[in-house]
Amino acid sequence: MELITNQKIRTKILRKELRNYDSFTPLTIVKCIHCGKIFQAGEMQVYKHNGDYLVYCKHPECSGSIIDIIEYT
């Protein structure tokens, strides 16, 4: 998997993907249910794998993906 570091591409993918999950925005405060850490949704990592974009937890040591993110209240 290739980590996407181009900010323009990363932001575009994150906004598109976040809309599919409870209407999160990049500024939504979220919690990863894998690692339990709290951060802004826009800080998640974007990877490219076999032509598809994948969104993962902000923390590289965590294997949580976008489906493992919940809004922090």
Residue frames as qw, qx, qy, qz and C-alpha x, y, z in Angstrom:
[[0.000, 0.889, 0.458, 0.000, 0.00, 0.00, 0.00],
 [0.410, 0.304, 0.009, 0.860, 1.16, 3.50, -0.80],
 [0.182, -0.655, -0.453, 0.577, 0.55, 6.31, 1.70],
 [0.281, 0.749, 0.350, 0.488, -0.96, 9.33, -0.03],
 [0.433, -0.426, -0.219, 0.764, 0.96, 12.45, 0.98],
 [0.075, 0.288, 0.352, 0.888, -0.39, 14.82, -1.68],
 [0.101, 0.252, 0.564, -0.780, -2.64, 17.04, 0.43],
 [0.460, 0.207, -0.201, -0.840, -5.04, 17.88, -2.40],
 [0.567, 0.017, -0.764, -0.308, -5.70, 14.22, -3.28],
 [0.254, -0.114, -0.843, 0.461, -5.83, 13.19, 0.38],
 [0.232, 0.210, 0.361, -0.878, -8.39, 15.89, 1.24],
 [0.551, 0.139, -0.400, -0.719, -10.55, 15.01, -1.75],
 [0.535, -0.039, -0.840, -0.075, -10.64, 11.30, -0.84],
 [0.134, -0.148, -0.743, 0.639, -11.25, 11.99, 2.85],
 [0.364, 0.167, 0.147, -0.905, -14.18, 14.32, 2.18],
 [0.615, 0.084, -0.562, -0.547, -15.75, 11.82, -0.21],
 [0.508, -0.057, -0.850, 0.129, -15.33, 8.90, 2.18],
 [0.031, -0.093, -0.624, 0.775, -16.38, 10.77, 5.31],
 [0.486, 0.019, -0.109, -0.867, -19.72, 11.70, 3.73],
 [0.662, -0.044, -0.688, -0.294, -20.56, 7.98, 3.68],
 [0.523, -0.208, -0.726, 0.396, -20.19, 7.71, 7.45],
 [0.279, -0.712, -0.543, 0.348, -22.70, 9.65, 9.53],
 [0.231, 0.906, 0.163, 0.314, -21.99, 12.84, 7.57],
 [0.639, -0.540, 0.018, 0.547, -18.62, 13.33, 9.25],
 [0.357, 0.919, -0.110, 0.123, -16.60, 16.33, 8.15],
 [0.667, 0.356, -0.420, 0.502, -12.82, 16.63, 8.40],
 [0.060, -0.510, 0.404, -0.757, -13.33, 18.67, 11.59],
 [0.820, -0.394, -0.185, -0.371, -15.53, 16.08, 13.34],
 [0.198, -0.548, 0.754, -0.304, -13.91, 14.74, 16.51],
 [0.885, 0.045, -0.361, -0.290, -13.84, 10.95, 16.24],
 [0.519, -0.521, 0.658, -0.163, -12.67, 7.94, 18.21],
 [0.541, 0.319, -0.746, -0.223, -11.14, 4.79, 16.76],
 [0.858, -0.346, 0.104, -0.366, -12.69, 1.70, 18.35],
 [0.889, 0.200, -0.335, 0.238, -9.50, -0.29, 17.67],
 [0.531, 0.210, -0.411, 0.710, -6.98, 1.86, 19.52],
 [0.349, -0.728, -0.532, 0.258, -9.35, 4.08, 21.53],
 [0.346, -0.237, 0.014, 0.908, -7.58, 7.27, 20.48],
 [0.205, 0.844, 0.438, -0.234, -9.40, 10.52, 19.73],
 [0.319, -0.233, 0.357, 0.847, -8.60, 12.83, 16.81],
 [0.441, 0.537, 0.013, -0.719, -10.15, 14.87, 14.00],
 [0.831, 0.338, 0.440, -0.046, -11.56, 12.84, 11.12],
 [0.509, 0.848, -0.145, -0.022, -9.47, 14.86, 8.66],
 [0.189, -0.733, 0.654, -0.006, -6.31, 13.47, 10.23],
 [0.904, 0.017, 0.422, -0.065, -7.00, 9.92, 9.05],
 [0.245, -0.462, 0.683, 0.510, -4.46, 8.32, 6.74],
 [0.772, 0.515, 0.062, -0.368, -5.24, 7.62, 3.07],
 [0.427, -0.343, 0.765, 0.339, -3.56, 4.79, 1.19],
 [0.676, 0.452, -0.285, -0.508, -3.77, 3.59, -2.40],
 [0.445, -0.230, 0.866, 0.009, -3.89, -0.16, -2.95],
 [0.335, 0.226, 0.854, 0.327, -4.54, -1.84, -6.32],
 [0.010, 0.358, 0.464, 0.811, -6.14, 1.34, -7.65],
 [0.425, -0.722, -0.503, -0.212, -8.48, 1.79, -4.67],
 [0.022, 0.552, -0.379, 0.743, -8.19, 4.37, -1.92],
 [0.651, -0.416, -0.624, 0.118, -8.37, 3.11, 1.66],
 [0.158, -0.726, 0.194, -0.641, -8.83, 5.25, 4.76],
 [0.716, -0.192, -0.599, 0.301, -7.29, 4.22, 8.07],
 [0.517, -0.798, -0.224, 0.215, -6.91, 5.50, 11.62],
 [0.110, 0.957, -0.234, 0.134, -4.55, 8.44, 12.11],
 [0.470, -0.667, 0.577, -0.033, -2.16, 6.29, 14.12],
 [0.529, 0.490, -0.649, -0.242, 0.09, 4.05, 11.97],
 [0.010, -0.233, 0.938, -0.256, 0.37, 1.40, 14.68],
 [0.536, 0.237, 0.581, -0.564, -3.42, 0.90, 14.57],
 [0.131, 0.069, 0.859, 0.489, -5.16, -1.25, 11.96],
 [0.265, 0.601, 0.610, -0.444, -8.53, 0.48, 12.35],
 [0.215, 0.263, 0.556, 0.758, -10.15, 1.61, 9.12],
 [0.221, -0.192, -0.080, -0.953, -12.86, 4.16, 8.43],
 [0.635, -0.369, -0.545, -0.404, -15.56, 1.67, 9.47],
 [0.640, -0.310, -0.569, 0.412, -13.99, 1.57, 12.94],
 [0.157, 0.111, -0.180, 0.965, -14.40, 5.29, 13.53],
 [0.195, -0.716, -0.669, -0.027, -17.22, 6.69, 15.64],
 [0.003, -0.761, -0.008, -0.649, -18.13, 10.23, 16.56],
 [0.430, -0.086, -0.625, 0.646, -16.67, 11.19, 19.91],
 [0.320, -0.727, -0.290, -0.534, -19.18, 12.65, 22.31]]
